[in-house]
Amino acid sequence: MDQRKLMDNANTITDMAKTQNTVYEIISDMSSRQDAIEERLTNLEDKMQSLQEHMESLPDLLSRCLTQHQERIEQRRNFLHPDTAAAAAIQPIQQPTPQSMFNTAPMLFPHSR
């Protein structure tokens, strides 16, 4: 009977060691996954910050592009029709402002399909 109890205790200790190893492997796996998720989250936050900065600079960039485009149109028109250049000098064309650009209907872009 004592021999049987000793064998049961030995089996229990072996089972506990196996369980401890399994728990250690699970914890180690969870820790490495957490590190990977934290790295991905940091990268995502950096990309979001970059996107936010680009979005904040977009109105000024659009305004500059539209102003340059309008100037090129005026130069082309004045080159092709010099007689209208004098009339335009008297009555200048209003330049678009960021507020006037964004208070209109949204622009629709075609799909690439």
SERO-4910 file (N, C-alpha, C, O; in steps of 0.05 Angstrom, whole numbers):
BEGIN
 pado doro    nc1    nc2    nc3   cac1   cac2   cac3    cc1    cc2    cc3    oc1    oc2    oc3
  Met    A     16    -24      0      0      0      0     17     25      0     12     45    -14
  Asp    A     39     25     16     57     48     16     70     51    -11     75     73    -20
  Gln    A     77     28    -23     89     29    -50     70     42    -70     79     58    -87
  Arg    A     45     36    -68     25     47    -86     22     77    -82     21     93   -101
  Lys    A     22     86    -56     21    115    -51     45    129    -61     43    151    -73
  Leu    A     69    117    -58     93    129    -69     91    132    -99    100    152   -110
  Met    A     81    111   -113     78    112   -142     58    134   -150     63    149   -169
  Asp    A     36    136   -136     17    157   -141     29    185   -137     25    203   -154
  Asn    A     44    188   -116     57    214   -111     78    220   -133     80    243   -142
  Ala    A     92    200   -142    112    204   -163     98    212   -189    107    230   -203
  Asn    A     76    199   -195     60    206   -219     49    234   -217     49    249   -236
  Thr    A     40    241   -193     29    268   -189     51    289   -193     46    309   -206
  Ile    A     74    284   -182     97    303   -186    104    305   -215    110    327   -225
  Thr    A    104    282   -229    110    283   -258     89    299   -273     96    315   -290
  Asp    A     64    294   -267     42    309   -280     45    339   -274     40    355   -291
  Met    A     52    346   -249     55    374   -242     78    387   -258     76    410   -266
  Ala    A    100    372   -261    123    382   -277    115    387   -306    122    407   -318
  Lys    A    100    368   -317     91    370   -345     72    394   -347     73    410   -366
  Thr    A     54    397   -328     35    420   -328     50    446   -326     44    465   -339
  Gln    A     71    447   -308     87    471   -305    101    478   -331    102    501   -339
  Asn    A    112    458   -345    125    463   -371    105    474   -391    111    492   -406
  Thr    A     82    462   -392     61    471   -411     53    500   -405     50    516   -423
  Val    A     49    506   -379     41    533   -372     64    553   -379     58    575   -388
  Tyr    A     89    545   -374    111    562   -382    112    567   -412    116    590   -420
  Glu    A    107    546   -428    107    550   -457     84    568   -466     88    585   -483
  Ile    A     61    565   -453     38    582   -460     44    611   -453     39    630   -468
  Ile    A     56    616   -429     62    643   -421     84    655   -439     82    679   -446
  Ser    A    104    639   -446    124    649   -464    113    656   -491    120    677   -503
  Asp    A     95    640   -502     82    645   -527     65    671   -526     65    687   -544
  Met    A     50    674   -504     34    698   -500     51    723   -498     44    743   -509
  Ser    A     74    720   -485     92    743   -483    103    751   -510    104    775   -516
  Ser    A    111    732   -526    122    739   -553    100    750   -571    105    768   -586
  Arg    A     76    740   -568     53    751   -584     47    779   -575     41    797   -591
  Gln    A     48    784   -549     43    811   -539     64    831   -549     58    853   -557
  Asp    A     90    822   -550    111    839   -561    105    845   -590    109    868   -599
  Ala    A     97    825   -606     91    829   -634     68    849   -638     68    866   -655
  Ile    A     47    845   -621     24    863   -623     32    892   -615     23    911   -628
  Glu    A     48    895   -595     57    922   -587     73    935   -609     70    959   -614
  Glu    A     90    920   -623    105    931   -645     87    939   -668     90    960   -679
  Arg    A     68    922   -674     49    929   -696     32    953   -688     27    970   -705
  Leu    A     24    955   -663      9    978   -654     25   1004   -656     15   1025   -663
  Thr    A     50   1002   -648     68   1025   -650     71   1034   -679     69   1058   -685
  Asn    A     75   1015   -697     77   1022   -726     51   1034   -736     51   1054   -751
  Leu    A     28   1024   -727      2   1034   -735     -1   1063   -725    -11   1080   -739
  Glu    A      6   1068   -700      4   1095   -689     22   1114   -704     14   1137   -709
  Asp    A     46   1106   -712     64   1123   -728     51   1129   -755     52   1152   -764
  Lys    A     39   1110   -767     27   1114   -793      3   1133   -791     -2   1150   -808
  Met    A    -13   1129   -769    -36   1147   -765    -27   1175   -760    -39   1194   -770
  Gln    A     -5   1179   -745      6   1206   -740     14   1219   -767      9   1242   -771
  Ser    A     28   1203   -783     37   1213   -809     13   1221   -827     13   1242   -839
  Leu    A     -8   1204   -827    -32   1210   -842    -45   1236   -832    -54   1252   -848
  Gln    A    -46   1239   -806    -59   1263   -794    -43   1288   -803    -55   1308   -810
  Glu    A    -17   1286   -802     -1   1309   -810     -5   1316   -840     -7   1339   -847
  His    A     -7   1295   -857    -12   1300   -885    -40   1312   -890    -43   1330   -906
  Met    A    -59   1302   -875    -86   1312   -878    -88   1341   -869   -102   1357   -881
  Glu    A    -73   1349   -848    -74   1376   -839    -60   1395   -859    -68   1419   -861
  Ser    A    -41   1385   -874    -27   1402   -893    -42   1403   -920    -35   1419   -938
  Leu    A    -62   1386   -924    -76   1384   -950    -90   1410   -958    -87   1417   -982
  Pro    A   -104   1424   -941   -117   1449   -950    -98   1469   -962   -103   1481   -982
  Asp    A    -75   1473   -948    -55   1492   -959    -44   1483   -985    -40   1499  -1004
  Leu    A    -38   1458   -987    -27   1447  -1012    -47   1450  -1035    -40   1457  -1057
  Leu    A    -72   1444  -1030    -93   1447  -1050    -96   1476  -1058    -99   1482  -1082
  Ser    A    -95   1494  -1039    -97   1522  -1045    -74   1531  -1063    -78   1546  -1082
  Arg    A    -50   1523  -1056    -26   1530  -1073    -28   1519  -1101    -22   1532  -1120
  Cys    A    -37   1494  -1103    -40   1481  -1129    -61   1495  -1146    -57   1500  -1170
  Leu    A    -83   1502  -1134   -104   1515  -1149    -96   1543  -1157   -102   1553  -1179
  Thr    A    -81   1557  -1140    -71   1584  -1147    -51   1582  -1170    -53   1598  -1188
  Gln    A    -33   1563  -1169    -14   1559  -1191    -28   1552  -1217    -21   1562  -1238
  His    A    -48   1535  -1215    -63   1527  -1238    -78   1551  -1250    -78   1555  -1274
  Gln    A    -90   1567  -1233   -104   1591  -1242    -84   1611  -1255    -91   1623  -1276
  Glu    A    -61   1613  -1244    -40   1631  -1256    -32   1621  -1283    -28   1637  -1302
  Arg    A    -29   1595  -1286    -21   1584  -1312    -43   1588  -1333    -38   1594  -1356
  Ile    A    -68   1585  -1324    -91   1590  -1342    -91   1619  -1351    -95   1625  -1374
  Glu    A    -86   1637  -1332    -85   1666  -1338    -62   1672  -1358    -66   1687  -1377
  Gln    A    -39   1660  -1353    -16   1665  -1371    -22   1655  -1399    -16   1668  -1419
  Arg    A    -34   1631  -1401    -41   1620  -1427    -62   1637  -1441    -60   1642  -1465
  Arg    A    -82   1646  -1425   -103   1663  -1437    -92   1689  -1446    -98   1699  -1468
  Asn    A    -74   1701  -1430    -62   1727  -1438    -44   1723  -1462    -41   1742  -1479
  Phe    A    -31   1700  -1464    -13   1695  -1487    -29   1692  -1513    -22   1702  -1534
  Leu    A    -51   1677  -1510    -68   1671  -1534    -85   1695  -1542    -91   1699  -1565
  His    A    -94   1710  -1522   -112   1733  -1527   -102   1758  -1513   -112   1764  -1491
  Pro    A    -82   1771  -1524    -71   1795  -1510    -91   1817  -1506    -88   1833  -1487
  Asp    A   -111   1819  -1523   -131   1840  -1520   -148   1836  -1494   -157   1856  -1483
  Thr    A   -152   1812  -1485   -167   1807  -1460   -150   1811  -1436   -160   1813  -1414
  Ala    A   -123   1811  -1439   -105   1815  -1416   -109   1842  -1404   -108   1845  -1379
  Ala    A   -114   1862  -1421   -119   1889  -1410   -144   1890  -1394   -146   1904  -1374
  Ala    A   -165   1877  -1404   -191   1877  -1390   -188   1862  -1363   -200   1870  -1343
  Ala    A   -173   1840  -1363   -169   1825  -1338   -153   1840  -1318   -157   1837  -1294
  Ala    A   -135   1857  -1327   -119   1874  -1309   -137   1893  -1294   -131   1900  -1271
  Ile    A   -157   1903  -1307   -176   1921  -1295   -194   1907  -1275   -199   1917  -1253
  Gln    A   -202   1883  -1282   -221   1867  -1265   -207   1840  -1259   -212   1821  -1273
  Pro    A   -191   1839  -1237   -177   1814  -1231   -195   1791  -1223   -217   1796  -1211
  Ile    A   -187   1767  -1228   -202   1744  -1221   -197   1738  -1191   -174   1739  -1182
  Gln    A   -218   1731  -1177   -214   1724  -1148   -201   1697  -1146   -209   1678  -1159
  Gln    A   -181   1696  -1128   -168   1671  -1122   -184   1655  -1102   -196   1666  -1084
  Pro    A   -185   1628  -1106   -200   1612  -1087   -186   1611  -1059   -162   1611  -1058
  Thr    A   -202   1611  -1039   -192   1609  -1012   -198   1581  -1001   -216   1568  -1011
  Pro    A   -183   1572   -982   -189   1545   -971   -217   1543   -960   -230   1522   -963
  Gln    A   -228   1565   -949   -255   1563   -939   -275   1560   -961   -294   1544   -959
  Ser    A   -271   1574   -983   -290   1572  -1005   -288   1545  -1019   -307   1535  -1031
  Met    A   -264   1533  -1018   -261   1506  -1031   -275   1485  -1015   -286   1466  -1027
  Phe    A   -275   1486   -989   -286   1465   -973   -315   1469   -965   -327   1452   -952
  Asn    A   -327   1491   -973   -355   1496   -967   -373   1488   -991   -396   1494   -992
  Thr    A   -361   1474  -1010   -376   1465  -1034   -381   1435  -1032   -373   1422  -1013
  Ala    A   -394   1425  -1052   -400   1396  -1053   -373   1381  -1055   -354   1390  -1066
  Pro    A   -372   1357  -1043   -347   1341  -1044   -340   1333  -1072   -358   1328  -1089
  Met    A   -314   1331  -1077   -305   1322  -1104   -308   1292  -1105   -303   1277  -1086
  Leu    A   -316   1282  -1129   -319   1253  -1133   -297   1244  -1152   -293   1256  -1173
  Phe    A   -282   1224  -1144   -260   1214  -1161   -269   1188  -1174   -283   1172  -1161
  Pro    A   -261   1183  -1199   -270   1158  -1212   -255   1134  -1201   -233   1137  -1190
  His    A   -268   1111  -1203   -256   1086  -1194   -235   1078  -1214   -237   1085  -1237
  Ser    A   -216   1062  -1205   -195   1053  -1223   -203   1027  -1238   -187   1016  -1253
  Arg    A   -227   1018  -1233   -236    992  -1245   -245    997  -1273   -254    978  -1286
***
